[in-house]
Amino acid sequence: MTLYTVIPEEEIFKNESQEQAQQIFHEMVWEGRLLLVQRLNDDYVRVERILQPCGIQDFLHPAFQPGTVLQINNM
């Protein structure tokens, strides 16, 4: 079988159960926007994506961009 893709081999053949165990996502409201975040520890989360923006400009706001780490008090 030949697979032509730009996706790295490790991504294609990785173990799905290990990935799911490592990445637990939560929904949270931050400054009025519903975000999907990954909890890093008790104080920090990493933004995965915006689930419910208030406007198109929210996608350009640095606080809501994927990969941004936000400090939180509780979730």
Long-range contacts (C-beta under 8 A, 24 or more apart in sequence): 26-75, 27-51, 28-72, 28-75, 30-63, 30-64, 30-70, 31-63, 33-58, 33-64, 35-64, 37-70, 39-75, 40-69, 43-71, 43-72, 43-73, 44-69, 44-70, 44-71, 44-72, 45-69, 45-70, 45-72, 45-75, 46-70
